[in-house]
Amino acid sequence: MYPRQALERLHEYVPGERRAGVLKLSSNENPLGPSPRAIEQLRSSAAEAHIYPDGAARQLRERLARQLSVPADQVITGNGSDELMVYAAAAYLNPGDIAVIARHTFSVYAFATNLFDGRVITTEMPHGRHDPDAFVATLRAQPRTRLLFVCNPNNPTGTCLSRGELEHILDQTPAETLVILDEAYCEYMDPSDASDGPALIRRYPNLLVLRTFSKIYGLAGLRVGYGMAQREIIRTLNKVKLPFNTSLVAQAAAAAALDDDGFVRRSLETNLSGRGRLYGELERRGLTYYRTQANFICINVRSDARAFAEQMAANGVTIRPLTSFGLDDCIRVTIGTGQQIDAFLRALDSTLASIRRSADAPAD
């Protein structure tokens, strides 16, 4: 038996590390935990866990439609938003077709493309940001481009495109190319930079906007994401969607979380406060970083990121080395609560001190 040749280009996804007794700041999870309203709903929904879920997720889609001010048939749910990325590749890529992505961005874009025998072309990211002109130039040079993945804010750098830059890309994208705008961290963006997803899908018939309950609502363990687009795109994605792809309890909890405005507000306040504090602490230590519009921060540690992460874990905190993203000397750290930031800074200082001692040690 021989597997498909496309599998030679696939790599198993490696999640942020979790170690017993060690603070986990490696996966951009909500440091406040899950939405309390979602937890309450989980308890009451658990008694129906023996029943198959609504495969169309009608109640959740209708609740999302009210919040987004779009028709329910322009919304699709997924087992995390990354499942919907795979559906997009399944629906729109023929073997040899091209997907354009940025060089340092979420790995599932390349995974989905390679899974369906597509070709990945990457664009450079000066200063850790997407380059709108590079995207447009690549689209013009590659007429077989069928997918364009744009992560905004970008994982792992936390940088974002302005509204004008995003619209420039969309205006220049050929009608036969589907733009997949991944907005997993959009709720954390400063209002002046945040785009209006519902307005964009009304304006651009080749746009799919993806969002998730994993971050701001703290439901990463339940795996619920959603997408919005014009009806033709949603109908096409539904043709490749697996039955019962989101569980009964996950659908109910996600719908309840949408009403938890207080939790969302506390999450944003915690993130904003922690972000400002980390900026100052990193600058005092002489470390460079990208100013972030997400719930994490990308830091240049000027040393091997894998070794740095291993030492950080030994000092009590797991963070994400960004070697797999092509950033060999950078780490990504979740912006935590005040106590979590205290723990991170202690581990950071111990790790930096250890590196300095090693550098100062005389050679044998």
Helices and strands as residue ranges (DSSP letters): G 5-9, E 23-24, H 36-45, G 46-48, H 58-68, G 72-74, E 75-78, H 81-92, E 98-102, H 108-115, E 119-123, G 126-128, H 132-141, E 145-151, H 163-172, E 178-182, G 186-188, H 197-203, E 207-212, G 220-222, E 225-228, H 231-240, H 248-257, H 261-284, E 288-289, E 296-300, H 305-314, E 317-318, E 320-321, G 323-325, E 330-334, H 338-360
